[in-house]
Every structure is written in C-alpha cells, then in structure tokens.
Amino acid sequence: MAALFGARVRRLRVAAGLTQAELGAAVHVVSTRITQIERASGAKPTFELARALDAVLGTDDLLAELWPYVYREAFPDWSRKFMAYSERAVAIREYAAHVVPGLLQTEAYARAVLSVGRTLDGKQQLEERVTARMGRQARLRMADRPELWVVLDEAVLRRPVGGPAVMREQLERLLDTATESHLTVQVLPFDQGEHDVMGGSLTLLTMPDDSEAAYTEGAHYGQLIEDPHEVRSFGLTYDRLRAAALPPLMSLDMIRSVMEDSHRGANVPSRSERRRLAQEQLQQSGGRQLRGGGRRVPRRRPRP
C-alpha cells in the first residue's frame, strides 16, 4: 500500500506539473520527504501530510482515504488481517478485560490508552493512531453498520484511564449505547470469579457469508483464529461470559453508579438478588419492543 500511495503521489505531481521540491514546499516538507513517499522508503506519511497533499494536488481526499491502509502496514500480518475482517463484519461480539473497546472509546480516552505501550514512537505516531481509531468508529454510523455486543469486565469501569474527567466522559459514552439499537453492553462483575478468558480479551467476527473468525489479545500479542472448530469453541466461551454478565439494563445501572460514585465503588447486588431484579425488569418492561439478542429496549433515565 505504501508503494501504491507513492505511485499515486508521483502520478498526480507530474500531472500537476510540479517538481518534488515544489510539491514539498507547498506542503511544508523538504523535497527528500516527497522522494521517500514516492519510493515507499523511510517513514510512512502522516495523515496530516496526506490531507495536505490532497489539498495541493486537488484530489478530493483520495490520498487521505488511502492513508489508513498505508498506516495498517506497520502492524503484524495477523493484526492487519483482523482489522480487514472487522471492517467487513456484520456482527462483532467482544469481551474486554482491561479497557473499553476501540469502537466505543471517546477521543480523550483513546489518546490516554494509546499513549502508553512499547511500540509508541513519539507524539506524531500517537496522533496517527488516535486518528485511525476514531476513523474506524465511522462505520457504526453507516447504513451497513454491524451489530456490536460488548461484555466489559468490571475492571474496565474501575480503572480511571486518563483521569476522572476523561473517565466520566467515557462512562457517559457507554450509557449512550442505551439509545442505539445496534449496540449492547453488559458488565461482568468481579464476583463471577474465574473464567476462560482471564488475562486477555476476545473478539468474534461474523462475516457477510456467515463465516466466523475469533481474535484473542493480550498486552503484547494477538492471535487470529479461523479454524471453524476452534472458532465454535470460542463462541461457546463467549456465550458463557455473556450469560454470567449482568443483564443489559442492570449493566447500565452499574455503569451509572460507578460514574456517579466517582469510582469509589458501586453497590453490586448478589447473584440471587440479580436474578430477582432481572425478573422484575422483564415484568416492568412488558410490552416494549424486543430487539437483537432478545433484550428489551431500555428507556434512558433522566439524570438527577
């Protein structure tokens, strides 16, 4: 993709009658930077540079649209394949052990998450990663958006990533999912104890042809699984996690409680109490329209 990007830049530059030095001056980089881009050598172009090239060359965002594919080449093969699958998936089921999944992160939360890690190489790369992550969220607003079902470990709510203000905004974003018919969020409380995905995260992707893939991830590694037998096994693991988690309405209540208590702790009911409350919720919400996964559409409560 870097080679394709460079070839496009060269063709557009020549068509515009510009030398490398003239194009470099127009986008405020040295001519050798344009040479590197055209030859697909050296550092990859930044998103801001891609946009600047579009503006000078009059290409109607062509290079900016190509940029995510160039950026993706910096990742391992398995990670790039997972990203490609995710962009085509019609359903995404995810268990997050440590942080809110990228598709539901606010920009400030994403910046805090991405600002740590062994592979980060400076502020410019951080901003590129944040831009790419926010760009991937655009699919949730499209007509062909996937169904997204997320199970969050309670630790995700308790860890104040980015500080109290950033975390409060992020928890508010999770509460907003109550109004989005294609999103479901559940919380797996601490009292559920050990489970099969402790220490890592799990994502299951359903493709347009009904085939499925699984992706497991730890702090410094990831693995894409495509073998049907293994994927089915991970599917059962996810179903067990989903069954053990709080129901969607109770999960939203817990998120709200954590947010209002400023992470000092929320009162999590016992398992027997949760079963009783879940039955009451179903009875009280009788007559509301059922949607994906058999859950009922929750009504947002007014904030105090």
ROGUVEX-812113 format. One record per residue (C-alpha): residue in one letter; x, y, z. Coordinates in Angstrom, 3 decimals, decimal comma. Layout:
A; X; Y; Z;
...
***
This chain:
M; 0,000; 0,000; 0,000;
A; 2,897; 2,375; 0,658;
A; 4,125; 1,702; -2,875;
L; 0,637; 2,329; -4,303;
F; 0,339; 5,538; -2,288;
G; 3,738; 6,710; -3,547;
A; 2,891; 5,890; -7,150;
R; -0,340; 7,899; -6,873;
V; 1,512; 10,878; -5,435;
R; 4,085; 10,776; -8,232;
R; 1,426; 10,498; -10,969;
L; -0,598; 13,371; -9,508;
R; 2,508; 15,518; -9,021;
V; 3,623; 15,021; -12,620;
A; 0,097; 15,724; -13,876;
A; 0,113; 18,959; -11,880;
G; 3,460; 19,957; -13,438;
L; 5,247; 20,149; -10,076;
T; 8,746; 19,093; -9,143;
Q; 9,370; 17,239; -5,891;
A; 10,869; 20,403; -4,449;
E; 7,830; 22,478; -5,451;
L; 5,392; 19,963; -4,014;
G; 7,443; 19,699; -0,825;
A; 7,436; 23,462; -0,403;
A; 3,658; 23,574; -0,932;
V; 3,016; 21,038; 1,858;
H; 5,856; 22,346; 4,082;
V; 8,229; 19,376; 3,913;
V; 11,664; 19,013; 2,312;
S; 11,898; 17,591; -1,201;
T; 13,602; 14,431; 0,071;
R; 10,411; 13,649; 2,025;
I; 8,436; 13,627; -1,217;
T; 11,118; 11,362; -2,726;
Q; 10,739; 8,942; 0,193;
I; 6,961; 8,873; -0,184;
E; 7,104; 8,252; -3,932;
R; 9,668; 5,462; -3,468;
A; 7,845; 3,968; -0,433;
S; 11,018; 4,291; 1,617;
G; 11,655; 5,825; 5,012;
A; 8,902; 6,856; 7,400;
K; 5,318; 6,489; 6,228;
P; 3,372; 9,690; 5,512;
T; 1,287; 11,112; 8,327;
F; -2,458; 11,619; 7,991;
E; -1,938; 15,389; 8,083;
L; 0,557; 15,160; 5,208;
A; -1,863; 13,029; 3,187;
R; -4,533; 15,692; 3,634;
A; -2,101; 18,455; 2,704;
L; -1,147; 16,587; -0,477;
D; -4,831; 16,203; -1,349;
A; -5,360; 19,938; -0,927;
V; -2,395; 20,914; -3,102;
L; -2,998; 18,275; -5,779;
G; -6,792; 18,708; -5,806;
T; -7,521; 15,015; -5,349;
D; -10,779; 15,190; -3,344;
D; -9,469; 13,251; -0,306;
L; -8,117; 10,357; -2,411;
L; -4,815; 10,186; -0,532;
A; -6,465; 10,651; 2,877;
E; -8,720; 7,699; 2,103;
L; -5,699; 5,578; 1,136;
W; -3,763; 6,567; 4,252;
P; -5,357; 4,076; 6,730;
Y; -4,216; 1,191; 4,517;
V; -0,672; 2,563; 4,460;
Y; -0,787; 3,055; 8,231;
R; -2,003; -0,511; 8,751;
E; 1,165; -1,922; 7,157;
A; 3,059; -1,030; 10,339;
F; 1,155; -3,776; 12,159;
P; 1,908; -7,529; 12,109;
D; 0,188; -9,654; 9,445;
W; -2,331; -11,158; 11,863;
S; -3,294; -7,724; 13,169;
R; -3,800; -6,297; 9,676;
K; -5,977; -9,248; 8,736;
F; -8,072; -8,789; 11,862;
M; -8,577; -5,089; 11,022;
A; -9,645; -6,002; 7,490;
Y; -12,108; -8,592; 8,810;
S; -13,510; -6,109; 11,334;
E; -14,277; -3,585; 8,593;
R; -16,426; -6,179; 6,771;
A; -18,053; -7,901; 9,746;
V; -21,847; -7,798; 10,062;
A; -21,693; -8,713; 13,763;
I; -18,984; -8,158; 16,357;
R; -19,032; -9,794; 19,792;
E; -16,314; -8,652; 22,151;
Y; -15,138; -9,310; 25,700;
A; -12,888; -6,555; 27,034;
A; -10,783; -7,343; 30,086;
H; -8,824; -4,126; 30,592;
V; -10,055; -1,143; 28,565;
V; -13,160; -0,046; 26,682;
P; -13,076; -1,465; 23,114;
G; -11,810; 0,926; 20,459;
L; -15,180; 1,196; 18,703;
L; -16,717; 2,716; 21,845;
Q; -13,822; 4,881; 23,043;
T; -14,003; 8,651; 23,277;
E; -11,129; 10,521; 21,673;
A; -9,656; 11,559; 25,046;
Y; -9,874; 8,002; 26,389;
A; -8,316; 6,617; 23,190;
R; -5,445; 9,090; 23,450;
A; -4,791; 8,029; 27,050;
V; -4,845; 4,332; 26,135;
L; -2,667; 4,736; 23,061;
S; -0,149; 6,991; 24,808;
V; 1,343; 4,007; 26,638;
G; 2,989; 0,949; 25,149;
R; 6,314; -0,335; 23,964;
T; 5,615; 0,314; 20,274;
L; 4,791; 4,023; 20,584;
D; 7,314; 6,218; 18,804;
G; 6,574; 9,828; 19,597;
K; 3,665; 12,280; 19,604;
Q; 3,177; 12,183; 15,844;
Q; 2,598; 8,436; 15,861;
L; 0,228; 8,815; 18,799;
E; -1,922; 11,290; 16,884;
E; -1,909; 8,997; 13,843;
R; -3,139; 6,125; 15,966;
V; -5,866; 8,235; 17,550;
T; -6,986; 9,452; 14,108;
A; -7,107; 5,904; 12,776;
R; -9,085; 4,656; 15,782;
M; -11,643; 7,451; 15,585;
G; -11,929; 6,861; 11,845;
R; -12,866; 3,227; 12,378;
Q; -15,801; 4,300; 14,523;
A; -17,414; 5,924; 11,498;
R; -18,729; 2,532; 10,418;
L; -21,055; 2,456; 13,421;
R; -22,890; 5,419; 11,871;
M; -23,275; 3,873; 8,413;
A; -26,296; 2,093; 6,977;
D; -24,393; -1,226; 6,884;
R; -23,169; -0,882; 10,464;
P; -22,503; -4,119; 12,322;
E; -24,333; -5,388; 15,374;
L; -21,950; -4,802; 18,279;
W; -22,276; -6,752; 21,544;
V; -19,696; -5,941; 24,209;
V; -19,088; -7,591; 27,587;
L; -16,931; -5,401; 29,822;
D; -15,057; -6,770; 32,794;
E; -15,840; -4,695; 35,883;
A; -12,158; -3,707; 35,959;
V; -12,763; -1,664; 32,794;
L; -15,155; 0,579; 34,721;
R; -12,970; 0,857; 37,808;
R; -9,677; 1,825; 36,156;
P; -9,662; 5,662; 35,777;
V; -7,871; 5,825; 32,436;
G; -6,825; 9,377; 31,625;
G; -8,064; 10,750; 34,948;
P; -11,531; 11,384; 36,414;
A; -12,791; 13,802; 33,735;
V; -11,755; 11,570; 30,836;
M; -13,214; 8,520; 32,549;
R; -16,517; 10,212; 33,306;
E; -16,891; 11,196; 29,654;
Q; -16,118; 7,613; 28,653;
L; -18,709; 6,176; 31,037;
E; -21,271; 8,636; 29,654;
R; -20,475; 7,320; 26,177;
L; -21,214; 3,790; 27,382;
L; -24,540; 4,951; 28,821;
D; -25,404; 6,483; 25,449;
T; -25,438; 2,992; 23,934;
A; -28,872; 2,545; 25,551;
T; -30,357; 4,626; 22,724;
E; -28,511; 2,830; 19,886;
S; -30,370; -0,237; 18,658;
H; -27,299; -1,926; 17,187;
L; -25,221; -1,723; 20,405;
T; -25,481; -3,884; 23,519;
V; -23,249; -3,505; 26,569;
Q; -23,035; -5,867; 29,535;
V; -20,767; -5,845; 32,595;
L; -19,141; -8,969; 34,025;
P; -18,848; -8,257; 37,786;
F; -15,906; -9,301; 39,926;
D; -18,000; -11,738; 41,958;
Q; -18,311; -14,068; 38,974;
G; -14,776; -15,199; 39,766;
E; -12,512; -17,004; 37,326;
H; -13,404; -17,649; 33,700;
D; -11,853; -18,937; 30,476;
V; -10,633; -15,573; 29,134;
M; -8,959; -14,194; 32,240;
G; -5,970; -12,023; 31,443;
G; -6,920; -11,297; 27,845;
S; -9,659; -10,143; 25,503;
L; -11,753; -11,996; 22,938;
T; -13,475; -10,809; 19,758;
L; -15,744; -12,856; 17,495;
L; -16,488; -11,618; 13,977;
T; -19,351; -12,771; 11,764;
M; -18,775; -12,065; 8,080;
P; -21,372; -11,377; 5,342;
D; -21,163; -15,018; 4,169;
D; -21,870; -16,225; 7,762;
S; -18,289; -17,453; 8,257;
E; -16,702; -16,521; 11,572;
A; -13,284; -15,686; 12,964;
A; -12,012; -15,225; 16,515;
Y; -9,306; -12,911; 17,783;
T; -7,618; -13,181; 21,175;
E; -5,337; -10,484; 22,520;
G; -3,023; -9,912; 25,466;
A; -0,846; -6,957; 26,424;
H; 1,791; -7,547; 23,712;
Y; 0,391; -10,159; 21,368;
G; -2,670; -11,155; 19,388;
Q; -3,874; -14,213; 17,514;
L; -6,422; -14,526; 14,717;
I; -8,217; -17,899; 14,639;
E; -10,072; -19,014; 11,523;
D; -10,360; -22,776; 12,061;
P; -14,163; -23,420; 12,312;
H; -13,849; -25,898; 15,185;
E; -11,725; -23,516; 17,281;
V; -13,978; -20,575; 16,464;
R; -17,051; -22,525; 17,631;
S; -15,248; -23,282; 20,887;
F; -14,529; -19,586; 21,425;
G; -18,151; -18,855; 20,583;
L; -19,298; -21,091; 23,437;
T; -16,802; -19,383; 25,747;
Y; -18,250; -16,013; 24,818;
D; -21,816; -17,225; 25,345;
R; -20,870; -18,350; 28,862;
L; -19,372; -14,931; 29,604;
R; -22,484; -13,225; 28,277;
A; -24,719; -15,436; 30,413;
A; -22,636; -14,724; 33,547;
A; -22,654; -10,959; 32,980;
L; -25,278; -8,569; 34,316;
P; -28,300; -8,138; 32,010;
P; -28,079; -5,047; 29,771;
L; -30,375; -2,852; 31,884;
M; -28,585; -3,744; 35,112;
S; -25,236; -3,220; 33,402;
L; -26,232; 0,332; 32,510;
D; -27,303; 0,892; 36,112;
M; -23,903; -0,289; 37,314;
I; -22,061; 1,952; 34,848;
R; -24,166; 4,902; 36,021;
S; -23,486; 4,037; 39,671;
V; -19,723; 3,852; 39,119;
M; -19,795; 7,181; 37,276;
E; -21,852; 8,946; 39,951;
D; -19,750; 7,493; 42,786;
S; -16,557; 8,795; 41,132;
H; -15,071; 5,278; 41,088;
R; -15,370; 4,873; 44,866;
G; -17,464; 1,803; 44,307;
A; -20,944; 0,777; 43,245;
N; -23,305; -1,461; 45,162;
V; -23,332; -4,675; 43,118;
P; -26,212; -6,989; 44,068;
S; -25,612; -10,650; 44,838;
R; -26,287; -13,318; 42,201;
S; -29,648; -14,256; 43,714;
E; -30,604; -10,581; 44,012;
R; -29,587; -10,016; 40,380;
R; -31,822; -12,858; 39,239;
R; -34,735; -11,372; 41,175;
L; -34,117; -7,870; 39,830;
A; -33,747; -9,185; 36,275;
Q; -37,176; -10,859; 36,530;
E; -38,678; -7,618; 37,843;
Q; -37,152; -5,655; 34,980;
L; -38,641; -8,043; 32,445;
Q; -42,079; -7,779; 34,060;
Q; -41,949; -3,991; 34,408;
S; -40,859; -3,553; 30,792;
G; -43,652; -5,731; 29,423;
G; -44,961; -4,542; 26,105;
R; -41,747; -2,878; 24,988;
Q; -40,320; -3,946; 21,696;
L; -37,757; -6,724; 21,781;
R; -34,576; -6,282; 19,754;
G; -31,362; -8,170; 18,904;
G; -30,460; -10,970; 21,303;
G; -33,893; -10,894; 22,954;
R; -33,154; -7,886; 25,127;
R; -35,659; -5,118; 25,587;
V; -35,064; -1,538; 24,568;
P; -34,187; 0,370; 27,747;
R; -35,531; 3,808; 28,415;
R; -32,944; 6,307; 29,436;
R; -33,432; 7,632; 32,924;
P; -33,232; 11,386; 33,425;
R; -30,075; 12,433; 35,183;
P; -30,531; 13,937; 38,626;
***
